[in-house]
């Protein structure tokens, strides 16, 4: 799907996706070599939810990058063991992942 379609699916704007690509958080599934247009797969929405949840929890870009390859229990553990400002995000992350999987 196009960057605009994927942005609509994730309820964000295309600039956010371009930023995530630039900082190495969420690379497009494919980039057209001639036009530079980015294409995404629907399955990447789960990664977007994980990134957004971790951002809202106060993790830095570097911390998020490290946590992206971890499984869900490891991410929840990182949220639990982090500072108090991040604790409330544990439930949000779990609910977001459950909601995204049902779509």
Secondary structure, 3 states (H helix, E strand, C coil): CEHHHHHHHHCCCHHHHHHHHHCCCCCCCEECCCCCCEECCHHHHHHHHHHHHHHHCCCCHHHHHHHHCCCHHHHHHHHHHCCHHHHCHHHHHHHHHHHHHHC
